[in-house]
């Protein structure tokens, strides 16, 4: 419940290092007004989480997948 009560965001990647994630987030934050935005191609609630996990694991998603709460 700490995640929800404190509105904590969890982000991760299995394709790059922690430092690359930080640099990417900084770049998006600095350039978002110029049209640079992350490409989220799949979203799902908890009901589709297993399917998205399998698709990520087997490289069937182009861009990024996001869990929408």
N, CA, C and O atoms as a Tripos MOL2 file, in Angstrom:
@<TRIPOS>MOLECULE
protein
  276   275    69     0     0
PROTEIN
NO_CHARGES

@<TRIPOS>ATOM
      1 N           0.8010   -1.1990    0.0000 N.3       1 UNK1
      2 CA          0.0000    0.0000    0.0000 C.3       1 UNK1
      3 C           0.8480    1.2690    0.0000 C.2       1 UNK1
      4 O           0.3460    2.3490   -0.3090 O.2       1 UNK1
      5 N           2.1130    1.1470    0.3400 N.am      2 UNK2
      6 CA          2.9750    2.3240    0.3560 C.3       2 UNK2
      7 C           3.0630    2.9500   -1.0320 C.2       2 UNK2
      8 O           3.0850    4.1740   -1.1580 O.2       2 UNK2
      9 N           3.1120    2.1200   -2.0790 N.am      3 UNK3
     10 CA          3.1760    2.6540   -3.4370 C.3       3 UNK3
     11 C           1.9930    3.5600   -3.7290 C.2       3 UNK3
     12 O           2.1590    4.6430   -4.2910 O.2       3 UNK3
     13 N           0.8110    3.1260   -3.3520 N.am      4 UNK4
     14 CA         -0.3930    3.9030   -3.6290 C.3       4 UNK4
     15 C          -0.5190    5.1110   -2.7150 C.2       4 UNK4
     16 O          -0.7950    6.2160   -3.1840 O.2       4 UNK4
     17 N          -0.3200    4.9150   -1.4190 N.am      5 UNK5
     18 CA         -0.5170    6.0180   -0.4750 C.3       5 UNK5
     19 C           0.5010    7.1410   -0.6630 C.2       5 UNK5
     20 O           0.1900    8.3070   -0.4190 O.2       5 UNK5
     21 N           1.7070    6.7980   -1.0920 N.am      6 UNK6
     22 CA          2.7370    7.8200   -1.3100 C.3       6 UNK6
     23 C           2.8710    8.2000   -2.7820 C.2       6 UNK6
     24 O           3.7320    9.0020   -3.1420 O.2       6 UNK6
     25 N           2.0160    7.6210   -3.6370 N.am      7 UNK7
     26 CA          2.0220    7.8880   -5.0700 C.3       7 UNK7
     27 C           3.4050    7.6790   -5.6810 C.2       7 UNK7
     28 O           3.8770    8.4960   -6.4730 O.2       7 UNK7
     29 N           4.0450    6.5760   -5.3030 N.am      8 UNK8
     30 CA          5.3760    6.2430   -5.8050 C.3       8 UNK8
     31 C           5.2550    5.6280   -7.1930 C.2       8 UNK8
     32 O           4.3900    4.7830   -7.4200 O.2       8 UNK8
     33 N           6.1020    6.0360   -8.1130 N.am      9 UNK9
     34 CA          6.1460    5.4700   -9.4560 C.3       9 UNK9
     35 C           7.3130    4.4980   -9.5500 C.2       9 UNK9
     36 O           8.4140    4.7940   -9.0860 O.2       9 UNK9
     37 N           7.0690    3.3390  -10.1500 N.am     10 UNK10
     38 CA          8.1030    2.3370  -10.3430 C.3      10 UNK10
     39 C           8.3900    2.2530  -11.8370 C.2      10 UNK10
     40 O           7.4870    2.0300  -12.6440 O.2      10 UNK10
     41 N           9.6520    2.4340  -12.1900 N.am     11 UNK11
     42 CA         10.0350    2.3740  -13.5980 C.3      11 UNK11
     43 C          11.2140    1.4310  -13.7240 C.2      11 UNK11
     44 O          12.0390    1.3270  -12.8160 O.2      11 UNK11
     45 N          11.2910    0.7460  -14.8490 N.am     12 UNK12
     46 CA         12.4080   -0.1600  -15.0470 C.3      12 UNK12
     47 C          12.5960   -0.5030  -16.5120 C.2      12 UNK12
     48 O          11.7640   -0.1710  -17.3570 O.2      12 UNK12
     49 N          13.6800   -1.1600  -16.7930 N.am     13 UNK13
     50 CA         13.9740   -1.5750  -18.1490 C.3      13 UNK13
     51 C          14.8860   -2.7930  -18.1060 C.2      13 UNK13
     52 O          15.7860   -2.8730  -17.2700 O.2      13 UNK13
     53 N          14.6560   -3.7200  -18.9900 N.am     14 UNK14
     54 CA         15.5650   -4.8620  -19.0650 C.3      14 UNK14
     55 C          16.5260   -4.7250  -20.2400 C.2      14 UNK14
     56 O          17.3020   -5.6410  -20.5110 O.2      14 UNK14
     57 N          16.4850   -3.5960  -20.9390 N.am     15 UNK15
     58 CA         17.3010   -3.4060  -22.1320 C.3      15 UNK15
     59 C          18.4120   -2.3860  -21.9720 C.2      15 UNK15
     60 O          19.2160   -2.2080  -22.8870 O.2      15 UNK15
     61 N          18.4760   -1.7130  -20.8330 N.am     16 UNK16
     62 CA         19.5270   -0.7180  -20.6640 C.3      16 UNK16
     63 C          19.8980   -0.6260  -19.1850 C.2      16 UNK16
     64 O          19.2310   -1.1940  -18.3210 O.2      16 UNK16
     65 N          20.9710    0.0990  -18.9240 N.am     17 UNK17
     66 CA         21.4440    0.2350  -17.5550 C.3      17 UNK17
     67 C          20.6310    1.2830  -16.8040 C.2      17 UNK17
     68 O          19.8850    2.0580  -17.4030 O.2      17 UNK17
     69 N          20.7870    1.2920  -15.4930 N.am     18 UNK18
     70 CA         20.1310    2.2830  -14.6570 C.3      18 UNK18
     71 C          20.5320    3.6960  -15.0890 C.2      18 UNK18
     72 O          19.6840    4.5860  -15.1610 O.2      18 UNK18
     73 N          21.8120    3.9040  -15.3740 N.am     19 UNK19
     74 CA         22.2910    5.2180  -15.8010 C.3      19 UNK19
     75 C          21.6380    5.6380  -17.1170 C.2      19 UNK19
     76 O          21.2840    6.8050  -17.2810 O.2      19 UNK19
     77 N          21.4730    4.7100  -18.0520 N.am     20 UNK20
     78 CA         20.8200    5.0360  -19.3250 C.3      20 UNK20
     79 C          19.3570    5.4130  -19.1160 C.2      20 UNK20
     80 O          18.8410    6.2940  -19.8030 O.2      20 UNK20
     81 N          18.6850    4.7530  -18.1720 N.am     21 UNK21
     82 CA         17.2990    5.1250  -17.8530 C.3      21 UNK21
     83 C          17.2560    6.5450  -17.3170 C.2      21 UNK21
     84 O          16.4170    7.3420  -17.7370 O.2      21 UNK21
     85 N          18.1600    6.8720  -16.3860 N.am     22 UNK22
     86 CA         18.2000    8.2220  -15.8280 C.3      22 UNK22
     87 C          18.4530    9.2680  -16.9110 C.2      22 UNK22
     88 O          17.7860   10.3020  -16.9480 O.2      22 UNK22
     89 N          19.4190    8.9990  -17.7930 N.am     23 UNK23
     90 CA         19.7350    9.9400  -18.8690 C.3      23 UNK23
     91 C          18.5600   10.1050  -19.8270 C.2      23 UNK23
     92 O          18.2930   11.2100  -20.2990 O.2      23 UNK23
     93 N          17.8640    9.0200  -20.1140 N.am     24 UNK24
     94 CA         16.7070    9.0790  -21.0060 C.3      24 UNK24
     95 C          15.5790    9.9050  -20.3870 C.2      24 UNK24
     96 O          14.9590   10.7270  -21.0630 O.2      24 UNK24
     97 N          15.3220    9.6810  -19.1050 N.am     25 UNK25
     98 CA         14.2730   10.4500  -18.4280 C.3      25 UNK25
     99 C          14.6250   11.9290  -18.3690 C.2      25 UNK25
    100 O          13.7550   12.7850  -18.5280 O.2      25 UNK25
    101 N          15.8890   12.2260  -18.1430 N.am     26 UNK26
    102 CA         16.3190   13.6250  -18.1270 C.3      26 UNK26
    103 C          16.1280   14.2480  -19.5010 C.2      26 UNK26
    104 O          15.6440   15.3750  -19.6040 O.2      26 UNK26
    105 N          16.4990   13.5380  -20.5510 N.am     27 UNK27
    106 CA         16.3480   14.0410  -21.9130 C.3      27 UNK27
    107 C          14.8790   14.2910  -22.2470 C.2      27 UNK27
    108 O          14.5390   15.3280  -22.8160 O.2      27 UNK27
    109 N          14.0130   13.3520  -21.8970 N.am     28 UNK28
    110 CA         12.5830   13.5300  -22.1530 C.3      28 UNK28
    111 C          12.0630   14.7410  -21.3870 C.2      28 UNK28
    112 O          11.2830   15.5280  -21.9230 O.2      28 UNK28
    113 N          12.4910   14.8910  -20.1390 N.am     29 UNK29
    114 CA         12.0570   16.0270  -19.3350 C.3      29 UNK29
    115 C          12.4950   17.3550  -19.9240 C.2      29 UNK29
    116 O          11.7400   18.3270  -19.8890 O.2      29 UNK29
    117 N          13.6920   17.4080  -20.4580 N.am     30 UNK30
    118 CA         14.2250   18.6450  -21.0280 C.3      30 UNK30
    119 C          13.6460   18.9390  -22.4000 C.2      30 UNK30
    120 O          13.4680   20.1050  -22.7520 O.2      30 UNK30
    121 N          13.3500   17.9170  -23.1790 N.am     31 UNK31
    122 CA         12.9560   18.1060  -24.5690 C.3      31 UNK31
    123 C          11.4670   17.8870  -24.8380 C.2      31 UNK31
    124 O          11.0390   17.9810  -25.9880 O.2      31 UNK31
    125 N          10.6670   17.5990  -23.8080 N.am     32 UNK32
    126 CA          9.2690   17.2410  -24.0560 C.3      32 UNK32
    127 C           8.5110   18.3450  -24.7890 C.2      32 UNK32
    128 O           7.5950   18.0530  -25.5580 O.2      32 UNK32
    129 N           8.8670   19.5810  -24.5700 N.am     33 UNK33
    130 CA          8.1920   20.6830  -25.2660 C.3      33 UNK33
    131 C           8.5720   20.7260  -26.7460 C.2      33 UNK33
    132 O           7.9360   21.4460  -27.5160 O.2      33 UNK33
    133 N           9.5810   19.9820  -27.1570 N.am     34 UNK34
    134 CA         10.0130   19.9550  -28.5540 C.3      34 UNK34
    135 C           9.5240   18.7010  -29.2760 C.2      34 UNK34
    136 O           9.9750   18.4010  -30.3810 O.2      34 UNK34
    137 N           8.6120   17.9780  -28.6580 N.am     35 UNK35
    138 CA          8.0260   16.8210  -29.3210 C.3      35 UNK35
    139 C           8.7040   15.4950  -29.0340 C.2      35 UNK35
    140 O           8.3030   14.4780  -29.6000 O.2      35 UNK35
    141 N           9.7080   15.4640  -28.1840 N.am     36 UNK36
    142 CA         10.3820   14.2110  -27.8480 C.3      36 UNK36
    143 C           9.6350   13.5530  -26.6960 C.2      36 UNK36
    144 O           9.6550   14.0450  -25.5680 O.2      36 UNK36
    145 N           8.9830   12.4460  -26.9890 N.am     37 UNK37
    146 CA          8.2140   11.7450  -25.9760 C.3      37 UNK37
    147 C           8.4750   10.2460  -26.0970 C.2      37 UNK37
    148 O           8.7310    9.7560  -27.1970 O.2      37 UNK37
    149 N           8.4160    9.5090  -24.9870 N.am     38 UNK38
    150 CA          8.5980    8.0640  -25.0600 C.3      38 UNK38
    151 C           7.4730    7.4280  -25.8700 C.2      38 UNK38
    152 O           6.3380    7.9040  -25.8380 O.2      38 UNK38
    153 N           7.7780    6.3750  -26.5810 N.am     39 UNK39
    154 CA          6.8000    5.6930  -27.4140 C.3      39 UNK39
    155 C           6.1840    4.5340  -26.6310 C.2      39 UNK39
    156 O           6.7920    3.4710  -26.5010 O.2      39 UNK39
    157 N           4.9830    4.7470  -26.1150 N.am     40 UNK40
    158 CA          4.2500    3.6920  -25.4160 C.3      40 UNK40
    159 C           3.2670    3.1070  -26.4160 C.2      40 UNK40
    160 O           2.3210    3.7750  -26.8340 O.2      40 UNK40
    161 N           3.4950    1.8580  -26.7960 N.am     41 UNK41
    162 CA          2.6680    1.2330  -27.8300 C.3      41 UNK41
    163 C           1.6390    0.2690  -27.2680 C.2      41 UNK41
    164 O           0.7060   -0.1160  -27.9720 O.2      41 UNK41
    165 N           1.7940   -0.1290  -26.0050 N.am     42 UNK42
    166 CA          0.8290   -1.0440  -25.3750 C.3      42 UNK42
    167 C           0.5530   -0.5810  -23.9610 C.2      42 UNK42
    168 O           1.4810   -0.2680  -23.2150 O.2      42 UNK42
    169 N          -0.7000   -0.5370  -23.5900 N.am     43 UNK43
    170 CA         -1.0850   -0.2630  -22.2160 C.3      43 UNK43
    171 C          -2.0920   -1.3180  -21.7780 C.2      43 UNK43
    172 O          -2.7990   -1.9030  -22.5980 O.2      43 UNK43
    173 N          -2.1420   -1.5440  -20.4800 N.am     44 UNK44
    174 CA         -3.0860   -2.5180  -19.9500 C.3      44 UNK44
    175 C          -3.2710   -2.2870  -18.4680 C.2      44 UNK44
    176 O          -2.4040   -1.7270  -17.7970 O.2      44 UNK44
    177 N          -4.4010   -2.7210  -17.9700 N.am     45 UNK45
    178 CA         -4.6250   -2.7910  -16.5310 C.3      45 UNK45
    179 C          -4.1150   -4.1400  -16.0530 C.2      45 UNK45
    180 O          -3.4620   -4.8680  -16.8000 O.2      45 UNK45
    181 N          -4.4190   -4.4680  -14.7960 N.am     46 UNK46
    182 CA         -3.9440   -5.7290  -14.2300 C.3      46 UNK46
    183 C          -4.4440   -6.9490  -14.9950 C.2      46 UNK46
    184 O          -3.7730   -7.9810  -15.0210 O.2      46 UNK46
    185 N          -5.6100   -6.8440  -15.6160 N.am     47 UNK47
    186 CA         -6.1780   -8.0080  -16.3090 C.3      47 UNK47
    187 C          -5.3370   -8.4580  -17.5030 C.2      47 UNK47
    188 O          -5.4080   -9.6290  -17.8780 O.2      47 UNK47
    189 N          -4.5520   -7.5820  -18.1070 N.am     48 UNK48
    190 CA         -3.7260   -7.9530  -19.2490 C.3      48 UNK48
    191 C          -2.2510   -8.0270  -18.9430 C.2      48 UNK48
    192 O          -1.4290   -8.1410  -19.8530 O.2      48 UNK48
    193 N          -1.9030   -7.9640  -17.6600 N.am     49 UNK49
    194 CA         -0.5030   -7.9030  -17.2620 C.3      49 UNK49
    195 C           0.2950   -9.1310  -17.6850 C.2      49 UNK49
    196 O           1.4240   -9.0000  -18.1580 O.2      49 UNK49
    197 N          -0.2710  -10.3090  -17.5220 N.am     50 UNK50
    198 CA          0.4570  -11.5350  -17.8880 C.3      50 UNK50
    199 C           0.7370  -11.5800  -19.3870 C.2      50 UNK50
    200 O           1.8250  -11.9820  -19.7990 O.2      50 UNK50
    201 N          -0.2230  -11.1760  -20.1990 N.am     51 UNK51
    202 CA         -0.0330  -11.1730  -21.6550 C.3      51 UNK51
    203 C           1.0630  -10.1820  -22.0570 C.2      51 UNK51
    204 O           1.9150  -10.5040  -22.8850 O.2      51 UNK51
    205 N           1.0440   -8.9900  -21.4800 N.am     52 UNK52
    206 CA          2.0790   -8.0030  -21.7950 C.3      52 UNK52
    207 C           3.4410   -8.4980  -21.3300 C.2      52 UNK52
    208 O           4.4300   -8.3390  -22.0450 O.2      52 UNK52
    209 N           3.5080   -9.0920  -20.1520 N.am     53 UNK53
    210 CA          4.7780   -9.6280  -19.6600 C.3      53 UNK53
    211 C           5.3360  -10.6620  -20.6390 C.2      53 UNK53
    212 O           6.5240  -10.6320  -20.9590 O.2      53 UNK53
    213 N           4.4960  -11.5640  -21.1110 N.am     54 UNK54
    214 CA          4.9430  -12.5710  -22.0830 C.3      54 UNK54
    215 C           5.4050  -11.9220  -23.3770 C.2      54 UNK54
    216 O           6.4080  -12.3410  -23.9550 O.2      54 UNK54
    217 N           4.6830  -10.9010  -23.8390 N.am     55 UNK55
    218 CA          5.0680  -10.2190  -25.0810 C.3      55 UNK55
    219 C           6.3990   -9.4910  -24.9290 C.2      55 UNK55
    220 O           7.2120   -9.4970  -25.8530 O.2      55 UNK55
    221 N           6.6320   -8.8660  -23.7830 N.am     56 UNK56
    222 CA          7.9190   -8.2010  -23.5340 C.3      56 UNK56
    223 C           9.0300   -9.2430  -23.4770 C.2      56 UNK56
    224 O          10.0950   -9.0600  -24.0670 O.2      56 UNK56
    225 N           8.7730  -10.3350  -22.7630 N.am     57 UNK57
    226 CA          9.7710  -11.3890  -22.6120 C.3      57 UNK57
    227 C          10.1880  -12.0010  -23.9510 C.2      57 UNK57
    228 O          11.3330  -12.4240  -24.1140 O.2      57 UNK57
    229 N           9.2620  -12.0470  -24.9040 N.am     58 UNK58
    230 CA          9.5460  -12.6350  -26.2170 C.3      58 UNK58
    231 C           9.7530  -11.5840  -27.3110 C.2      58 UNK58
    232 O           9.6670  -11.8920  -28.5000 O.2      58 UNK58
    233 N          10.0280  -10.3370  -26.8980 N.am     59 UNK59
    234 CA         10.3490   -9.2290  -27.8210 C.3      59 UNK59
    235 C           9.2700   -9.0040  -28.8740 C.2      59 UNK59
    236 O           9.5800   -8.7690  -30.0420 O.2      59 UNK59
    237 N           8.0010   -9.0740  -28.4640 N.am     60 UNK60
    238 CA          6.9070   -8.8510  -29.3980 C.3      60 UNK60
    239 C           6.2870   -7.4630  -29.2580 C.2      60 UNK60
    240 O           5.2210   -7.2040  -29.8160 O.2      60 UNK60
    241 N           6.9380   -6.5760  -28.5240 N.am     61 UNK61
    242 CA          6.4210   -5.2250  -28.3480 C.3      61 UNK61
    243 C           7.4280   -4.2400  -28.9110 C.2      61 UNK61
    244 O           8.6020   -4.2590  -28.5390 O.2      61 UNK61
    245 N           6.9710   -3.3880  -29.8020 N.am     62 UNK62
    246 CA          7.7940   -2.2900  -30.3230 C.3      62 UNK62
    247 C           7.4890   -1.0720  -29.4660 C.2      62 UNK62
    248 O           6.3200   -0.7670  -29.2320 O.2      62 UNK62
    249 N           8.4950   -0.3810  -29.0020 N.am     63 UNK63
    250 CA          8.2730    0.7400  -28.1010 C.3      63 UNK63
    251 C           8.2440    0.2600  -26.6670 C.2      63 UNK63
    252 O           9.0540   -0.5790  -26.2740 O.2      63 UNK63
    253 N           7.3220    0.7810  -25.8860 N.am     64 UNK64
    254 CA          7.2390    0.4380  -24.4740 C.3      64 UNK64
    255 C           5.8300   -0.0040  -24.1090 C.2      64 UNK64
    256 O           4.8580    0.3700  -24.7640 O.2      64 UNK64
    257 N           5.7360   -0.7930  -23.0700 N.am     65 UNK65
    258 CA          4.4510   -1.2080  -22.5210 C.3      65 UNK65
    259 C           4.2840   -0.5210  -21.1650 C.2      65 UNK65
    260 O           5.2610   -0.3220  -20.4430 O.2      65 UNK65
    261 N           3.0560   -0.1630  -20.8240 N.am     66 UNK66
    262 CA          2.8020    0.5230  -19.5570 C.3      66 UNK66
    263 C           1.6060   -0.1010  -18.8560 C.2      66 UNK66
    264 O           0.6010   -0.4290  -19.4880 O.2      66 UNK66
    265 N           1.7230   -0.2590  -17.5550 N.am     67 UNK67
    266 CA          0.6320   -0.7210  -16.7160 C.3      67 UNK67
    267 C          -0.1270    0.5010  -16.2340 C.2      67 UNK67
    268 O           0.4440    1.3850  -15.5960 O.2      67 UNK67
    269 N          -1.4170    0.5470  -16.5410 N.am     68 UNK68
    270 CA         -2.2400    1.6950  -16.1590 C.3      68 UNK68
    271 C          -3.0900    1.2960  -14.9550 C.2      68 UNK68
    272 O          -3.8890    0.3610  -15.0210 O.2      68 UNK68
    273 N          -2.9020    2.0170  -13.8620 N.am     69 UNK69
    274 CA         -3.6490    1.7040  -12.6430 C.3      69 UNK69
    275 C          -4.8760    2.5860  -12.5400 C.2      69 UNK69
    276 O          -5.6370    2.4750  -11.5790 O.2      69 UNK69
@<TRIPOS>BOND
     1     1     2 1
     2     2     3 1
     3     3     4 2
     4     3     5 am
     5     5     6 1
     6     6     7 1
     7     7     8 2
     8     7     9 am
     9     9    10 1
    10    10    11 1
    11    11    12 2
    12    11    13 am
    13    13    14 1
    14    14    15 1
    15    15    16 2
    16    15    17 am
    17    17    18 1
    18    18    19 1
    19    19    20 2
    20    19    21 am
    21    21    22 1
    22    22    23 1
    23    23    24 2
    24    23    25 am
    25    25    26 1
    26    26    27 1
    27    27    28 2
    28    27    29 am
    29    29    30 1
    30    30    31 1
    31    31    32 2
    32    31    33 am
    33    33    34 1
    34    34    35 1
    35    35    36 2
    36    35    37 am
    37    37    38 1
    38    38    39 1
    39    39    40 2
    40    39    41 am
    41    41    42 1
    42    42    43 1
    43    43    44 2
    44    43    45 am
    45    45    46 1
    46    46    47 1
    47    47    48 2
    48    47    49 am
    49    49    50 1
    50    50    51 1
    51    51    52 2
    52    51    53 am
    53    53    54 1
    54    54    55 1
    55    55    56 2
    56    55    57 am
    57    57    58 1
    58    58    59 1
    59    59    60 2
    60    59    61 am
    61    61    62 1
    62    62    63 1
    63    63    64 2
    64    63    65 am
    65    65    66 1
    66    66    67 1
    67    67    68 2
    68    67    69 am
    69    69    70 1
    70    70    71 1
    71    71    72 2
    72    71    73 am
    73    73    74 1
    74    74    75 1
    75    75    76 2
    76    75    77 am
    77    77    78 1
    78    78    79 1
    79    79    80 2
    80    79    81 am
    81    81    82 1
    82    82    83 1
    83    83    84 2
    84    83    85 am
    85    85    86 1
    86    86    87 1
    87    87    88 2
    88    87    89 am
    89    89    90 1
    90    90    91 1
    91    91    92 2
    92    91    93 am
    93    93    94 1
    94    94    95 1
    95    95    96 2
    96    95    97 am
    97    97    98 1
    98    98    99 1
    99    99   100 2
   100    99   101 am
   101   101   102 1
   102   102   103 1
   103   103   104 2
   104   103   105 am
   105   105   106 1
   106   106   107 1
   107   107   108 2
   108   107   109 am
   109   109   110 1
   110   110   111 1
   111   111   112 2
   112   111   113 am
   113   113   114 1
   114   114   115 1
   115   115   116 2
   116   115   117 am
   117   117   118 1
   118   118   119 1
   119   119   120 2
   120   119   121 am
   121   121   122 1
   122   122   123 1
   123   123   124 2
   124   123   125 am
   125   125   126 1
   126   126   127 1
   127   127   128 2
   128   127   129 am
   129   129   130 1
   130   130   131 1
   131   131   132 2
   132   131   133 am
   133   133   134 1
   134   134   135 1
   135   135   136 2
   136   135   137 am
   137   137   138 1
   138   138   139 1
   139   139   140 2
   140   139   141 am
   141   141   142 1
   142   142   143 1
   143   143   144 2
   144   143   145 am
   145   145   146 1
   146   146   147 1
   147   147   148 2
   148   147   149 am
   149   149   150 1
   150   150   151 1
   151   151   152 2
   152   151   153 am
   153   153   154 1
   154   154   155 1
   155   155   156 2
   156   155   157 am
   157   157   158 1
   158   158   159 1
   159   159   160 2
   160   159   161 am
   161   161   162 1
   162   162   163 1
   163   163   164 2
   164   163   165 am
   165   165   166 1
   166   166   167 1
   167   167   168 2
   168   167   169 am
   169   169   170 1
   170   170   171 1
   171   171   172 2
   172   171   173 am
   173   173   174 1
   174   174   175 1
   175   175   176 2
   176   175   177 am
   177   177   178 1
   178   178   179 1
   179   179   180 2
   180   179   181 am
   181   181   182 1
   182   182   183 1
   183   183   184 2
   184   183   185 am
   185   185   186 1
   186   186   187 1
   187   187   188 2
   188   187   189 am
   189   189   190 1
   190   190   191 1
   191   191   192 2
   192   191   193 am
   193   193   194 1
   194   194   195 1
   195   195   196 2
   196   195   197 am
   197   197   198 1
   198   198   199 1
   199   199   200 2
   200   199   201 am
   201   201   202 1
   202   202   203 1
   203   203   204 2
   204   203   205 am
   205   205   206 1
   206   206   207 1
   207   207   208 2
   208   207   209 am
   209   209   210 1
   210   210   211 1
   211   211   212 2
   212   211   213 am
   213   213   214 1
   214   214   215 1
   215   215   216 2
   216   215   217 am
   217   217   218 1
   218   218   219 1
   219   219   220 2
   220   219   221 am
   221   221   222 1
   222   222   223 1
   223   223   224 2
   224   223   225 am
   225   225   226 1
   226   226   227 1
   227   227   228 2
   228   227   229 am
   229   229   230 1
   230   230   231 1
   231   231   232 2
   232   231   233 am
   233   233   234 1
   234   234   235 1
   235   235   236 2
   236   235   237 am
   237   237   238 1
   238   238   239 1
   239   239   240 2
   240   239   241 am
   241   241   242 1
   242   242   243 1
   243   243   244 2
   244   243   245 am
   245   245   246 1
   246   246   247 1
   247   247   248 2
   248   247   249 am
   249   249   250 1
   250   250   251 1
   251   251   252 2
   252   251   253 am
   253   253   254 1
   254   254   255 1
   255   255   256 2
   256   255   257 am
   257   257   258 1
   258   258   259 1
   259   259   260 2
   260   259   261 am
   261   261   262 1
   262   262   263 1
   263   263   264 2
   264   263   265 am
   265   265   266 1
   266   266   267 1
   267   267   268 2
   268   267   269 am
   269   269   270 1
   270   270   271 1
   271   271   272 2
   272   271   273 am
   273   273   274 1
   274   274   275 1
   275   275   276 2
@<TRIPOS>SUBSTRUCTURE
     1 UNK1         2 RESIDUE 1 A UNK
     2 UNK2         6 RESIDUE 1 A UNK
     3 UNK3        10 RESIDUE 1 A UNK
     4 UNK4        14 RESIDUE 1 A UNK
     5 UNK5        18 RESIDUE 1 A UNK
     6 UNK6        22 RESIDUE 1 A UNK
     7 UNK7        26 RESIDUE 1 A UNK
     8 UNK8        30 RESIDUE 1 A UNK
     9 UNK9        34 RESIDUE 1 A UNK
    10 UNK10       38 RESIDUE 1 A UNK
    11 UNK11       42 RESIDUE 1 A UNK
    12 UNK12       46 RESIDUE 1 A UNK
    13 UNK13       50 RESIDUE 1 A UNK
    14 UNK14       54 RESIDUE 1 A UNK
    15 UNK15       58 RESIDUE 1 A UNK
    16 UNK16       62 RESIDUE 1 A UNK
    17 UNK17       66 RESIDUE 1 A UNK
    18 UNK18       70 RESIDUE 1 A UNK
    19 UNK19       74 RESIDUE 1 A UNK
    20 UNK20       78 RESIDUE 1 A UNK
    21 UNK21       82 RESIDUE 1 A UNK
    22 UNK22       86 RESIDUE 1 A UNK
    23 UNK23       90 RESIDUE 1 A UNK
    24 UNK24       94 RESIDUE 1 A UNK
    25 UNK25       98 RESIDUE 1 A UNK
    26 UNK26      102 RESIDUE 1 A UNK
    27 UNK27      106 RESIDUE 1 A UNK
    28 UNK28      110 RESIDUE 1 A UNK
    29 UNK29      114 RESIDUE 1 A UNK
    30 UNK30      118 RESIDUE 1 A UNK
    31 UNK31      122 RESIDUE 1 A UNK
    32 UNK32      126 RESIDUE 1 A UNK
    33 UNK33      130 RESIDUE 1 A UNK
    34 UNK34      134 RESIDUE 1 A UNK
    35 UNK35      138 RESIDUE 1 A UNK
    36 UNK36      142 RESIDUE 1 A UNK
    37 UNK37      146 RESIDUE 1 A UNK
    38 UNK38      150 RESIDUE 1 A UNK
    39 UNK39      154 RESIDUE 1 A UNK
    40 UNK40      158 RESIDUE 1 A UNK
    41 UNK41      162 RESIDUE 1 A UNK
    42 UNK42      166 RESIDUE 1 A UNK
    43 UNK43      170 RESIDUE 1 A UNK
    44 UNK44      174 RESIDUE 1 A UNK
    45 UNK45      178 RESIDUE 1 A UNK
    46 UNK46      182 RESIDUE 1 A UNK
    47 UNK47      186 RESIDUE 1 A UNK
    48 UNK48      190 RESIDUE 1 A UNK
    49 UNK49      194 RESIDUE 1 A UNK
    50 UNK50      198 RESIDUE 1 A UNK
    51 UNK51      202 RESIDUE 1 A UNK
    52 UNK52      206 RESIDUE 1 A UNK
    53 UNK53      210 RESIDUE 1 A UNK
    54 UNK54      214 RESIDUE 1 A UNK
    55 UNK55      218 RESIDUE 1 A UNK
    56 UNK56      222 RESIDUE 1 A UNK
    57 UNK57      226 RESIDUE 1 A UNK
    58 UNK58      230 RESIDUE 1 A UNK
    59 UNK59      234 RESIDUE 1 A UNK
    60 UNK60      238 RESIDUE 1 A UNK
    61 UNK61      242 RESIDUE 1 A UNK
    62 UNK62      246 RESIDUE 1 A UNK
    63 UNK63      250 RESIDUE 1 A UNK
    64 UNK64      254 RESIDUE 1 A UNK
    65 UNK65      258 RESIDUE 1 A UNK
    66 UNK66      262 RESIDUE 1 A UNK
    67 UNK67      266 RESIDUE 1 A UNK
    68 UNK68      270 RESIDUE 1 A UNK
    69 UNK69      274 RESIDUE 1 A UNK
